[in-house]
């Protein structure tokens, strides 16, 4: 599995919103502010924020007091939600979900391997919320794996 630049930038952008507002969004944050804080091209970030808005991860408001805010509390948005919003399925093989593949002969054992990989990646990414990262309290399972 490879985390794309879009997914990395998307997680960093929504994390910026989570750190600024926690579970109670206040005034929206301008894309320019997020881009500057995270070192992301403003134009590239606007496309990512559009994907996040369409997926219901962030909301946007136009005008002088406009900007972006989390659509739900940071504790209700997982890293998996963010990655899916900008990249689609978390783990794919040749662009397909592992459960949609078939193998024959000596390659048959690959299918359960790909499915297990997908299940484990999903378990980690679905088990970490923006609030976990914003507060520096990653789940014990994640901390243990990172320490290995």
Order of alpha helices (4+ residues) and beta strands (2+ residues): alpha-alpha-alpha-beta-beta-alpha-alpha-alpha-alpha
